[in-house]
Amino acid sequence: MRATPHLPAPDRPTGPDPTGTARPARAPSPARRAAALGSGAALVAAGLLVGPAAHAAPTGAPAPGAVRDLGREVLADGDGWASWHGTTRPDGRVVEARGTTGGAAAEPAEVHVVQTWDQLRDALAGRPGGTQTDARTSTTPRVIYVRGTLDAFTAPDGTPLTCDDFASQVTVAGTDEPFSMDDYVAHYDPEGPWGRVDPSGPLEDARVAAAAVQARATQQHVGSNVTIVGVGPDAGITGANLRIRDASNVIVRNLTLSDAYDCFPQWDPGDTDAGNWNSAYDNLSVWSSTSVWADHLTLDDGDNPPSSLPTVFGRPYEVHDGLLDITHGSDLVTVSWNHFDDHDKTSLVGSSDSRLQDRGQHRVTYHHNRWTDIGQRAPRVRFGDVHVYNNLYEQSRDGLFAYWWGAGIESSIVAENNAVELADGVDPARVVTEWKGTQLLETGTLVDGAPADLVAAFNATAPRPLAPTARWTPAEHYAPQVQATQDVAAAVRAGAGATLASGTPVADRAPDAPRLSHDNGWGTGLHDGDYTITSTLWWGQNATVLRLYEDGVLVEAQAVDGGSPARQRATFAITGRTDGTRTYVVEALNPWGTARSAPLTVTVRDAAPGRPTVTVGPVRDGSATATTTLWWGTNGTELVVLVDGVEVDRQPLEARTPHRQRAATTLTGLTPGTHEVVARLVNAAGATDSAPVRVVVPG
């Protein structure tokens, strides 16, 4: 965006350091004092149950130092709502949930390593240049490994994009001028002639059109049966809104998702007494979807944190919506071991009080997440049965903080054994708030190391107190492994976020390129249409998948075992090719990347059957025996005999190339005169005729 007095923000930065240097980790908040936690707070200083004994390995905890291929991992039984089996109805659509396995069943051809935004989009759509509808409606199991940082603000040719590149594609009606947010701000200034009225007219229409241009470039739908995982410390996506929509059985893990930047936020003068700027994009959205596991993600605003945003019309010029929102009837979601960092509206469950069709949906588990300096919605819940356990909430400053647990309409939150660390002077009563909700069951909370009852603290001054109850019990639906609260902060700091040692035990970097050979013409000397392509890596980094391309078209993919740097070999059987020249390339793939072999050319010139001979015995009473012989060569699978160009016999043959083939045909009804007999051998690659034989039948 161009800088103006109304909107003093620079162009959107292009994202993380292109060198791949990891963003420095935020220093953890220090442990707070254990007493004097804020005036008016109702705290239980002693005798409060802090929680059961810690389990040795909570579900989802990383295995230190162990490199794992995350692409085939599935959600463990009992790990939150996403592990539940049964019937769910997202937006009224009946879905039978069977736990969450993502793309674990993917065929080798559907395993992808992506290093650009467009490669990710093509992989999700199932084809190069595929549409959002292709991606959203796909049910083909897929595993997608993300390497490096994918920037959605990048053109297909690699050129960085800015908001002006989107805006310049829209002309404001009645003018010859491209749309500009600067013009929008100047026109709809509530202190100017427009006043405090909802924006409308050509400039608002142009903003909507420009937003649609951006959405086509930076919003990406994710379909069913998909696993997306990051490999390497810099694996992530910036500038994008990933939207899991109308889908089921999706896993997203070990990625940094940053800065879902909205170039064209909407001014709403009626949103609160002061008005608000509202943005369209979450880093990760779950819409009308079920059985979703979001795990070991780092979610933040990247180079545009809240402190960097200008103030316009007296309000923060908000260019982000949520970090991870679960809405529109979504159900059965587990959110585990993630780091939510420095953001305002962080994680919303349920999009509207008016969506009564969401009753019975929005069942979500949040566990072992780290929430650092976030403002609100951690989470805010409408309608759902939501379990919030073993999370760490930490502040280095008051900042944006409004509340963390929001009890919305018809919600039932169970908050269990969470650790809270507040900045100096922050009242614990602010952690809980009520948005038309009536209940919130909380147990085992520690605030700055001391037992606390945050619901009681809220109720002490709330005009509409919350009942310390829940309508459901988590253990009746799955098997949560709840740690003692005093162990939570250390465990979560050590493990939350994109911290997994992802890759493969087979190799520690991208595979080396194999060499190709073929056996066409070996043994028999025939260059027929059946042969074997052999891929050999004599020494080096092994692959987990090999893909064979023929003239640029994928013809086969295989999963392969290996152990670097040992030899790795695979064979591909090619059958039924016609005469001609073909070029083969094998792409070797593992989670670290890909490598391609040098091309191998194979020429087929003996695909069709060899030329047979035909002999005809003596004619007696208008009948004779025709004998067809192929002495040596490519065999046929069928014999056709023609007399004077008319088919008189067709019979199957057993092909045993290059051995002799022989078959007999009885010719009948031969009339006096001269006749021409031809034998035709047929196979999948073609047909070959014998030389014609003349047969004279006396009169």
C-alpha distance (Angstrom), angle and dihedral (degrees) to the residues before:
residue distance angle dihedral
M1 . . .
R2 3.78 . .
A3 3.79 113.5 .
T4 3.80 115.3 -110.5
P5 3.81 133.7 163.0
H6 3.82 87.1 -101.5
L7 3.79 96.0 49.8
P8 3.77 113.1 26.3
A9 3.80 95.4 178.6
P10 3.81 120.4 123.0
D11 3.77 124.1 -131.7
R12 3.78 112.9 -67.2
P13 3.80 109.0 -85.6
T14 3.77 114.9 -117.5
G15 3.80 94.0 -116.6
P16 3.77 135.9 -107.2
D17 3.77 122.6 4.8
P18 3.82 105.4 -67.6
T19 3.78 89.3 -137.4
G20 3.81 86.7 72.1
T21 3.79 94.3 -117.0
A22 3.77 107.5 161.7
R23 3.79 117.5 -112.6
P24 3.82 108.2 -104.5
A25 3.78 111.9 -100.7
R26 3.78 117.1 -112.4
A27 3.78 112.0 -108.5
P28 3.80 109.0 -109.6
S29 3.75 118.0 -106.6
P30 3.80 112.0 -101.8
A31 3.76 118.4 -111.6
R32 3.78 110.0 -90.3
R33 3.73 130.1 -132.9
A34 3.79 117.6 -77.5
A35 3.77 98.0 -135.5
A36 3.83 141.6 41.1
L37 3.83 91.4 41.1
G38 3.80 98.7 172.6
S39 3.74 139.4 -52.4
G40 3.78 118.1 -78.1
A41 3.80 94.8 17.5
A42 3.76 115.9 135.9
L43 3.78 103.3 -141.1
V44 3.73 132.5 172.6
A45 3.79 105.0 -136.6
A46 3.77 97.8 -173.9
G47 3.77 143.3 14.3
L48 3.81 95.3 31.5
L49 3.80 115.1 141.3
V50 3.79 104.8 -116.0
G51 3.78 94.3 -170.6
P52 3.78 145.1 -85.2
A53 3.77 123.6 -54.8
A54 3.77 114.4 -72.6
H55 3.77 119.8 -96.7
A56 3.78 115.4 -123.8
A57 3.82 93.4 -119.6
P58 3.78 117.9 13.9
T59 3.78 115.0 -145.3
G60 3.79 110.5 -85.7
A61 3.80 96.4 17.6
P62 3.80 112.5 144.5
A63 3.77 121.2 -110.2
P64 3.81 103.1 -123.5
G65 3.79 113.9 -117.8
A66 3.81 95.3 -6.1
V67 3.81 114.1 128.7
R68 3.78 108.2 -142.4
D69 3.77 135.9 -174.2
L70 3.80 97.6 -126.5
G71 3.79 93.1 -175.9
R72 3.79 94.2 83.8
E73 3.80 98.5 35.8
V74 3.80 118.1 113.3
L75 3.79 134.1 -160.8
A76 3.78 110.8 -85.2
D77 3.77 119.2 -115.4
G78 3.77 110.5 -93.0
D79 3.81 95.6 20.7
G80 3.77 100.5 132.0
W81 3.74 133.1 -63.6
A82 3.82 93.8 -43.7
S83 3.82 88.6 68.5
W84 3.80 92.5 57.8
H85 3.80 121.9 114.7
G86 3.78 122.1 -146.4
T87 3.79 146.3 68.3
T88 3.79 121.9 -37.5
R89 3.80 130.9 173.9
P90 3.80 113.8 -150.5
D91 3.80 106.4 -171.1
G92 3.82 88.3 -15.9
R93 3.81 94.8 -55.5
V94 3.82 112.2 130.0
V95 3.81 112.7 -127.8
E96 3.80 127.7 174.5
A97 3.80 106.7 -142.0
R98 3.80 118.0 -147.5
G99 3.78 102.6 176.6
T100 3.80 122.6 -84.6
T101 3.80 121.3 -67.7
G102 3.80 100.5 146.8
G103 3.79 112.3 -167.0
A104 3.80 96.3 -19.1
A105 3.81 90.1 122.8
A106 3.82 93.4 53.7
E107 3.79 117.7 139.0
P108 3.82 114.6 -124.3
A109 3.81 90.5 -102.8
E110 3.82 89.0 61.1
V111 3.80 96.7 55.9
H112 3.80 110.9 102.8
V113 3.80 138.6 -178.3
V114 3.81 111.6 -156.6
Q115 3.79 128.7 -168.3
T116 3.81 101.2 169.5
W117 3.78 135.6 50.5
D118 3.81 91.9 -115.1
Q119 3.80 91.8 51.3
L120 3.81 89.4 54.8
R121 3.80 91.3 49.5
D122 3.80 92.4 49.5
A123 3.80 92.0 47.7
L124 3.81 92.1 52.0
A125 3.81 92.2 46.0
G126 3.80 92.0 48.9
R127 3.80 95.0 -125.9
P128 3.80 140.7 49.2
G129 3.79 110.2 -82.6
G130 3.81 92.4 10.7
T131 3.78 121.3 163.9
Q132 3.77 133.2 -113.6
T133 3.79 87.5 -109.2
D134 3.81 89.0 56.1
A135 3.80 89.7 53.2
R136 3.80 96.8 42.5
T137 3.81 95.8 48.3
S138 3.80 97.9 40.2
T139 3.80 117.2 117.9
T140 3.81 96.8 174.0
P141 3.82 109.5 123.3
R142 3.81 109.8 -112.3
V143 3.79 137.8 176.3
I144 3.80 116.2 -156.5
Y145 3.79 122.1 -171.6
V146 3.81 115.1 -160.9
R147 3.82 117.3 -149.1
G148 3.78 120.4 -171.0
T149 3.80 125.1 -14.2
L150 3.80 117.1 -44.1
D151 3.80 111.5 -152.5
A152 3.79 115.0 -156.4
F153 3.80 88.7 -162.0
T154 3.81 89.1 74.4
A155 3.80 127.9 103.0
P156 3.84 119.3 -131.5
D157 3.81 89.2 -100.6
G158 3.80 90.9 55.4
T159 3.82 96.5 -102.7
P160 3.82 113.1 144.6
L161 3.81 114.0 -115.4
T162 3.80 129.9 -145.7
C163 3.78 132.4 -164.9
D164 3.81 88.8 -99.2
D165 3.81 89.4 61.9
F166 3.80 88.5 62.2
A167 3.79 96.5 39.5
S168 3.80 93.0 50.1
Q169 3.81 89.7 64.2
V170 3.83 91.4 65.4
T171 3.80 125.1 70.1
V172 3.80 119.0 -157.2
A173 3.80 109.9 -118.9
G174 3.80 113.0 -104.9
T175 3.79 92.9 21.4
D176 3.77 137.7 72.9
E177 3.79 90.3 -133.0
P178 3.79 128.2 109.8
F179 3.78 117.0 -120.7
S180 3.79 117.9 -89.6
M181 3.80 129.5 -175.2
D182 3.81 86.8 -144.2
D183 3.81 89.2 63.0
Y184 3.80 89.9 45.3
V185 3.80 92.1 53.3
A186 3.78 92.7 47.1
H187 3.83 92.9 48.8
Y188 3.81 99.7 46.1
D189 3.80 98.1 42.2
P190 3.83 104.0 145.2
E191 3.80 89.1 -145.4
G192 3.81 91.5 53.5
P193 3.81 133.4 68.1
W194 3.84 93.3 -66.7
G195 3.81 93.1 60.5
R196 3.80 127.4 -175.6
V197 3.78 96.3 -31.5
D198 3.79 126.8 123.0
P199 3.82 110.9 -92.8
S200 3.80 114.5 -101.0
G201 3.75 139.3 153.7
P202 3.83 133.2 54.5
L203 3.79 97.6 -29.0
E204 3.80 94.1 49.5
D205 3.81 89.8 45.7
A206 3.79 89.1 51.1
R207 3.81 91.4 49.1
V208 3.80 89.4 53.9
A209 3.80 90.5 48.9
A210 3.80 92.3 48.5
A211 3.81 89.7 49.2
A212 3.81 88.5 54.6
V213 3.81 90.1 52.4
Q214 3.79 89.9 52.8
A215 3.80 92.5 45.9
R216 3.80 90.7 55.9
A217 3.79 88.6 55.1
T218 3.81 104.7 37.5
Q219 3.81 108.3 24.2
Q220 3.80 117.8 83.7
H221 3.79 128.6 -173.5
V222 3.80 121.5 -143.3
G223 3.81 119.9 -152.1
S224 3.79 133.6 -157.1
N225 3.81 130.5 -58.2
V226 3.80 94.7 21.6
T227 3.79 133.0 141.5
I228 3.81 118.6 -165.5
V229 3.80 115.2 -175.4
G230 3.77 135.7 169.9
V231 3.80 122.5 -126.0
G232 3.78 119.0 -160.3
P233 3.81 131.6 15.6
D234 3.82 94.4 -78.6
A235 3.81 97.2 49.5
G236 3.78 110.3 131.3
I237 3.77 151.0 108.7
T238 3.78 124.6 -115.2
G239 3.78 132.5 -170.6
A240 3.79 93.1 16.0
N241 3.77 140.1 113.3
L242 3.81 109.4 -143.7
R243 3.79 106.5 -160.6
I244 3.80 120.2 -168.1
R245 3.80 97.8 -159.4
D246 3.82 132.7 176.8
A247 3.79 86.8 -13.3
S248 3.77 140.3 123.9
N249 3.79 135.3 -157.7
V250 3.81 102.7 28.5
I251 3.82 130.5 157.7
V252 3.82 124.6 -166.8
R253 3.83 115.1 179.3
N254 3.77 146.6 161.4
L255 3.81 98.7 11.1
T256 3.77 136.0 124.4
L257 3.81 106.8 -130.7
S258 3.80 109.5 -167.3
D259 3.76 142.9 177.0
A260 3.81 108.5 -5.7
Y261 3.80 85.9 -165.5
D262 3.81 118.3 -161.9
C263 3.79 109.5 -153.5
F264 3.79 92.7 -168.1
P265 3.83 112.5 40.2
Q266 3.79 117.3 178.4
W267 3.78 123.3 -117.0
D268 3.81 111.4 -133.9
P269 3.81 110.9 -175.4
G270 3.81 91.0 -174.4
D271 3.82 96.5 56.0
T272 3.83 97.7 105.2
D273 3.77 121.0 -26.7
A274 3.79 91.1 -71.9
G275 3.82 98.6 45.3
N276 3.80 126.3 -125.0
W277 3.76 143.8 -130.8
N278 3.81 108.2 -122.6
S279 3.78 125.3 -161.4
A280 3.78 130.6 -157.6
Y281 3.79 106.1 -142.8
D282 3.79 136.1 81.9
N283 3.78 120.7 -172.0
L284 3.81 86.3 -122.8
S285 3.81 124.0 11.5
V286 3.79 126.7 -171.4
W287 3.83 109.0 -160.6
S288 3.80 124.6 177.9
S289 3.78 89.5 -24.7
T290 3.79 136.9 129.5
S291 3.80 140.1 -156.3
V292 3.79 97.7 27.6
W293 3.82 126.4 161.8
A294 3.83 117.9 -163.2
D295 3.78 106.5 -176.1
H296 3.81 139.2 167.4
L297 3.79 94.3 -1.5
T298 3.77 126.4 150.7
L299 3.80 108.8 -146.0
D300 3.80 122.8 -172.5
D301 3.80 145.8 130.1
G302 3.78 94.8 -97.0
D303 3.79 112.9 -156.8
N304 3.80 92.3 -4.3
P305 3.82 106.8 61.5
P306 3.81 119.9 167.0
S307 3.80 91.9 -96.1
S308 3.80 90.6 61.6
L309 3.81 96.3 54.9
P310 3.80 119.0 106.1
T311 3.79 123.7 -130.0
V312 3.81 115.1 -113.7
F313 3.82 122.7 -179.8
G314 3.79 86.6 -1.0
R315 3.81 92.6 -61.8
P316 3.83 133.0 96.4
Y317 3.77 109.4 -89.4
E318 3.81 92.2 -123.8
V319 3.81 114.8 -156.8
H320 3.82 96.9 171.9
D321 3.79 135.4 61.9
G322 3.81 117.8 -170.0
L323 3.77 132.7 -21.3
L324 3.81 94.0 -139.4
D325 3.81 118.2 0.4
I326 3.82 124.5 -179.9
T327 3.78 110.3 -162.0
H328 3.81 150.3 137.7
G329 3.79 96.2 57.7
S330 3.79 97.1 -45.5
D331 3.78 113.7 161.8
L332 3.80 144.5 -176.7
V333 3.80 101.0 33.0
T334 3.79 128.8 159.9
V335 3.82 116.5 -160.0
S336 3.81 108.1 -171.8
W337 3.80 140.8 166.2
N338 3.81 94.9 -3.2
H339 3.80 128.9 145.2
F340 3.82 114.4 -136.7
D341 3.78 106.0 -168.2
D342 3.83 135.0 -169.1
H343 3.80 102.0 -27.3
D344 3.79 136.3 127.6
K345 3.83 113.7 -141.0
T346 3.77 97.8 30.1
S347 3.82 116.9 167.7
L348 3.79 124.2 2.6
V349 3.80 124.2 -173.7
G350 3.81 110.0 -161.7
S351 3.79 125.6 16.8
S352 3.81 104.5 -136.8
D353 3.79 143.1 11.5
S354 3.81 88.2 -133.7
R355 3.82 95.7 61.2
L356 3.78 96.8 95.3
Q357 3.81 88.6 164.6
D358 3.81 86.0 75.3
R359 3.80 92.1 70.8
G360 3.79 108.2 122.0
Q361 3.82 91.5 20.8
H362 3.82 132.4 86.4
R363 3.80 95.7 71.2
V364 3.80 104.2 165.2
T365 3.81 137.1 164.9
Y366 3.82 121.5 -153.1
H367 3.79 114.3 -171.8
H368 3.80 137.5 160.5
N369 3.79 93.4 2.5
R370 3.78 123.6 149.0
W371 3.80 115.3 -138.1
T372 3.82 111.1 -168.9
D373 3.82 123.2 -174.4
I374 3.78 94.4 -27.0
G375 3.77 122.9 157.1
Q376 3.78 107.8 -142.0
R377 3.83 147.4 -33.1
A378 3.78 101.5 65.3
P379 2.96 73.0 163.3
R380 3.81 126.6 -25.9
V381 3.81 109.1 -170.2
R382 3.79 136.0 -158.3
F383 3.82 120.5 -171.5
G384 3.81 96.2 -24.2
D385 3.79 136.9 120.7
V386 3.80 98.5 -129.3
H387 3.80 128.6 -178.0
V388 3.82 116.7 -155.3
Y389 3.79 110.8 -176.8
N390 3.80 139.6 155.7
N391 3.79 93.7 4.3
L392 3.79 124.5 149.1
Y393 3.81 117.5 -137.9
E394 3.79 113.3 -170.4
Q395 3.79 136.5 174.5
S396 3.78 131.2 -166.4
R397 3.82 88.9 -179.2
D398 3.80 140.9 5.2
G399 3.81 90.5 -113.7
L400 3.78 114.1 134.5
F401 3.78 95.0 -5.7
A402 3.80 113.8 142.8
Y403 3.83 104.0 146.5
W404 3.81 139.4 -45.7
W405 3.80 110.3 -149.3
G406 3.79 111.5 50.4
A407 3.80 116.4 -172.3
G408 3.79 104.3 -155.0
I409 3.76 133.2 -177.0
E410 3.84 114.3 -42.0
S411 3.80 92.0 -11.7
S412 3.79 128.1 145.3
I413 3.80 114.3 -161.1
V414 3.80 121.1 -174.4
A415 3.83 108.2 -162.6
E416 3.78 111.3 -170.3
N417 3.80 132.7 178.9
N418 3.79 99.1 -19.3
A419 3.82 124.5 164.0
V420 3.81 117.6 -137.2
E421 3.81 126.1 -169.3
L422 3.81 114.1 -175.0
A423 3.77 130.3 -165.8
D424 3.77 117.8 -111.0
G425 3.78 112.8 -71.4
V426 3.81 97.2 13.2
D427 3.81 112.6 135.4
P428 3.85 112.1 -130.3
A429 3.81 88.3 -142.9
R430 3.82 87.1 75.8
V431 3.82 93.7 65.6
V432 3.82 92.2 79.8
T433 3.78 127.1 49.8
E434 3.77 137.4 168.5
W435 3.81 126.7 -125.1
K436 3.82 99.6 177.9
G437 3.80 90.4 -53.0
T438 3.80 121.7 133.8
Q439 3.83 105.5 -162.4
L440 3.79 144.8 34.3
L441 3.80 123.2 171.4
E442 3.80 112.9 -150.9
T443 3.80 128.5 178.4
G444 3.77 136.6 164.6
T445 3.82 99.8 15.7
L446 3.78 120.0 162.6
V447 3.81 117.9 -161.1
D448 3.80 112.0 -164.8
G449 3.80 87.8 -20.9
A450 3.82 97.3 -50.3
P451 3.83 127.7 103.7
A452 3.80 112.0 -101.6
D453 3.79 140.7 175.8
L454 3.79 104.2 -143.1
V455 3.81 95.0 178.8
A456 3.79 89.6 55.9
A457 3.80 89.1 47.5
F458 3.80 90.2 54.0
N459 3.79 93.8 43.9
A460 3.80 91.9 53.5
T461 3.81 90.8 76.3
A462 3.83 104.3 12.8
P463 3.82 118.4 118.2
R464 3.84 87.8 -147.0
P465 3.82 108.6 34.6
L466 3.79 121.6 -154.8
A467 3.80 121.5 -122.6
P468 3.83 110.3 -120.0
T469 3.80 90.5 -128.2
A470 3.81 142.0 97.1
R471 3.78 131.8 -149.5
W472 3.81 92.5 -139.2
T473 3.81 141.8 40.9
P474 3.83 118.2 -136.5
A475 3.81 95.2 -146.7
E476 3.80 90.0 60.9
H477 3.83 89.7 64.3
Y478 3.82 105.8 33.0
A479 3.80 139.9 -9.5
P480 3.81 111.2 -95.1
Q481 3.81 115.3 -166.2
V482 3.79 99.2 -145.0
Q483 3.79 118.6 -167.7
A484 3.76 124.9 -148.2
T485 3.78 107.4 -93.0
Q486 3.78 95.2 -120.6
D487 3.83 88.7 64.4
V488 3.80 96.3 48.7
A489 3.80 103.0 83.6
A490 3.80 95.2 53.1
A491 3.80 94.1 43.3
V492 3.80 94.2 48.0
R493 3.81 94.8 44.9
A494 3.79 89.5 51.1
G495 3.78 96.9 46.7
A496 3.81 114.7 21.1
G497 3.77 122.2 104.3
A498 3.80 132.3 26.1
T499 3.81 92.0 -29.5
L500 3.80 105.2 124.6
A501 3.81 120.1 121.6
S502 3.77 92.4 -123.1
G503 3.78 123.9 -178.8
T504 3.78 130.1 77.8
P505 3.81 134.9 -65.5
V506 3.82 86.7 -134.0
A507 3.82 95.6 69.9
D508 3.78 141.6 1.6
R509 3.80 96.4 -141.9
A510 3.79 141.0 14.6
P511 3.81 115.6 -48.8
D512 3.76 123.3 -93.5
A513 3.79 118.1 -117.3
P514 3.81 116.6 -91.1
R515 3.79 125.8 -140.1
L516 3.79 122.6 -121.4
S517 3.79 132.4 -140.4
H518 3.80 135.8 168.2
D519 3.78 137.8 -155.1
N520 3.81 100.0 -145.4
G521 3.82 107.0 140.2
W522 3.78 94.6 13.9
G523 3.78 117.7 132.9
T524 3.80 97.9 -0.4
G525 3.77 101.1 38.3
L526 3.80 88.2 -129.6
H527 3.80 116.2 131.2
D528 3.78 93.1 -154.6
G529 3.80 130.9 157.5
D530 3.81 96.7 -93.7
Y531 3.80 117.8 78.2
T532 3.79 144.5 126.5
I533 3.80 128.7 -108.7
T534 3.80 112.1 -152.9
S535 3.80 121.8 -158.7
T536 3.81 114.2 -159.7
L537 3.77 130.2 -178.5
W538 3.78 102.4 -171.2
W539 3.82 95.2 -169.0
G540 3.79 135.7 -11.9
Q541 3.78 144.0 56.5
N542 3.78 110.2 -5.5
A543 3.79 128.9 -134.4
T544 3.79 130.0 -132.2
V545 3.82 94.6 -154.5
L546 3.80 131.6 30.7
R547 3.79 121.3 -163.0
L548 3.81 123.2 -164.8
Y549 3.80 117.9 -150.9
E550 3.80 123.2 -166.2
D551 3.79 112.6 -161.0
G552 3.79 88.3 -20.3
V553 3.82 95.4 -50.3
L554 3.80 121.2 113.2
V555 3.80 108.9 -118.7
E556 3.81 103.0 166.6
A557 3.79 141.6 0.9
Q558 3.79 127.8 -164.8
A559 3.77 134.6 -168.5
V560 3.80 108.0 -132.6
D561 3.78 135.1 -164.5
G562 3.74 120.8 -132.6
G563 3.75 151.4 148.2
S564 3.78 119.4 -150.8
P565 2.97 131.0 -90.6
A566 3.81 93.6 16.4
R567 3.80 123.7 106.0
Q568 3.81 114.8 -83.3
R569 3.79 122.2 -162.1
A570 3.80 134.9 175.7
T571 3.79 134.3 171.0
F572 3.78 131.4 -145.2
A573 3.82 120.0 -158.9
I574 3.80 112.9 -141.4
T575 3.81 117.1 -165.9
G576 3.77 139.8 173.9
R577 3.81 99.1 20.5
T578 3.79 118.0 158.5
D579 3.79 125.3 -136.1
G580 3.79 113.1 -65.8
T581 3.80 143.4 80.4
R582 3.79 123.2 -72.2
T583 3.79 132.9 -175.9
Y584 3.78 121.9 -142.4
V585 3.80 130.5 -162.0
V586 3.80 127.9 177.3
E587 3.78 119.3 -149.7
A588 3.79 113.2 -153.7
L589 3.81 115.1 -153.9
N590 3.76 138.2 -174.8
P591 3.81 129.1 157.5
W592 3.82 90.2 -86.8
G593 3.80 95.5 59.1
T594 3.79 146.1 -75.3
A595 3.80 140.7 -77.0
R596 3.79 130.6 -168.3
S597 3.76 129.0 -143.0
A598 3.76 123.8 -128.0
P599 3.82 110.0 -90.9
L600 3.79 119.5 -90.8
T601 3.81 120.1 -153.6
V602 3.79 121.0 -150.0
T603 3.81 121.8 -171.9
V604 3.80 119.5 -157.5
R605 3.80 117.2 -163.4
D606 3.80 103.0 149.4
A607 3.78 101.9 52.5
A608 3.77 96.8 116.7
P609 3.82 118.3 67.4
G610 3.77 119.9 -80.2
R611 3.80 118.1 -103.4
P612 3.82 111.4 -82.7
T613 3.77 128.6 -152.7
V614 3.77 124.5 -134.1
T615 3.78 129.0 -155.9
V616 3.79 127.2 -174.0
G617 3.80 122.6 -152.3
P618 3.77 127.3 -143.5
V619 3.80 117.7 -52.1
R620 3.78 114.8 -122.5
D621 3.79 121.8 177.3
G622 3.83 90.8 -15.3
S623 3.80 94.5 -52.0
A624 3.80 134.0 105.7
T625 3.83 141.2 161.0
A626 3.80 119.1 -112.9
T627 3.80 114.5 -159.3
T628 3.80 118.8 -159.7
T629 3.81 117.8 -160.7
L630 3.79 132.8 -178.1
W631 3.77 102.7 -170.4
W632 3.83 96.6 -168.6
G633 3.78 136.1 -15.3
T634 3.76 143.3 61.9
N635 3.78 107.4 -11.4
G636 3.77 127.9 -131.3
T637 3.77 125.3 -128.9
E638 3.80 93.5 -150.2
L639 3.82 137.8 31.9
V640 3.78 123.1 -147.7
V641 3.82 119.9 -173.9
L642 3.79 120.2 -162.0
V643 3.81 128.7 -167.4
D644 3.77 113.5 -162.5
G645 3.82 88.3 -14.7
V646 3.81 94.4 -54.0
E647 3.80 120.3 115.4
V648 3.78 111.1 -117.9
D649 3.81 101.3 164.2
R650 3.81 138.8 24.6
Q651 3.78 121.9 177.7
P652 3.84 136.5 162.8
L653 3.77 120.1 -111.0
E654 3.77 132.9 -157.3
A655 3.79 109.1 -120.7
R656 3.81 115.7 -140.6
T657 3.77 101.9 160.6
P658 3.01 125.1 -129.8
H659 3.80 96.0 11.9
R660 3.81 125.6 101.0
Q661 3.79 118.5 -79.2
R662 3.79 122.3 -159.8
A663 3.82 133.1 174.1
A664 3.77 135.6 168.1
T665 3.79 128.6 -140.1
T666 3.82 125.8 -168.5
L667 3.79 110.8 -137.9
T668 3.79 114.7 -155.1
G669 3.77 136.7 177.5
L670 3.80 94.4 36.3
T671 3.78 106.9 168.9
P672 3.80 124.1 -149.6
G673 3.78 111.8 -77.9
T674 3.79 138.3 54.1
H675 3.80 120.9 -43.4
E676 3.80 132.8 -175.2
V677 3.81 119.4 -138.1
V678 3.82 122.9 -163.0
A679 3.84 128.0 -178.4
R680 3.82 116.6 -152.9
L681 3.80 123.3 -163.6
V682 3.82 114.5 -156.5
N683 3.81 134.1 -167.2
A684 3.78 135.0 157.1
A685 3.80 91.9 -82.1
G686 3.80 97.7 52.5
A687 3.79 147.0 -70.1
T688 3.81 133.7 -78.2
D689 3.81 125.0 -161.0
S690 3.77 127.0 -147.9
A691 3.76 120.8 -127.6
P692 3.80 107.3 -84.9
V693 3.83 118.4 -99.4
R694 3.80 120.2 -149.3
V695 3.80 117.4 -137.7
V696 3.78 120.0 -166.6
V697 3.81 117.2 -155.4
P698 3.83 112.8 -164.5
G699 3.81 119.1 -126.7
